[in-house]
Amino acid sequence: MKQLLIGFVALIAILFGIFNIVSTEEEPIRIHNEQLSKTFISQKVPIIDIRTKDEWKRTGIVEDSILMTFYEPDGRFNEESFLRNLNSKFDKKSEFAILCRSGNRSNRVTRFLVSKGYQNVINLAGGIKQGIKNGVQFKHL
């Protein structure tokens, strides 16, 4: 009987430990895709445009977007420099969106940022190209 009581107490302790762990977990990492549209822009989610300077000049930029090149024209990038710049504007729990020309680079950068602990990163799937299809107006530099 004593062993049964000890086993029961141990089982209760284990269950309490499991429930305690589950209840104190942080929110799961959130990453999702959206499209660049007038509706998305009206939500006032900060947009980080990671395209190159030449791309910004060619198509224009989303009004009030943050221009922060990730990839150089030759495909190179400097993770440390980008993260330093990003960290001066956002913390890891801030919500913001990543924008490129077609959504390929923004998808890679979004995944990279999630791997670095950013929790609310939005990939603007389809990029500027999709924004053009959705009738978004761009500010020319």
Steps between C-alpha positions, in 0.01 A plus 500: 500500500786736588664434161170570322466831685859597413437407135181707496678803650783461247249484214327817625838677526590399145163616366531833682846542354374432148206738537726765645739471205214518250339799667823702521616448143544814292278559201599291199703667229268658250596525137253530220457623148296800396471684171600860448167675454326824594327310779830372639655848481200648685577271795816709561724196550857624445636381164872440454594515132811284458549562126804675357525875441466445124176307555362780719576751225351279227156433652476740790434414863201458729437829679651494853678168441841447656773459240748243624681305229584143593647361179752687288457490119760221484305289753729560799361613834623607840287337770664688788452841341137425410419371850669798664292737286181300563562484876532879511137521379323188630521248780449129446131513594412790267278434203633606161491385138782422257463607136703424187427491126329161469488346849796263465759706687246617758408137570867411559558806719181434698613144573846629594349750744279236661810284548654798683204524738271755336143400576261706285654525157272518196619396155335713232454215251511609140692813595479825307375307195191392695458852637488633143231243412307605812505866395741629764643844420874548546702808587782559251843593627 
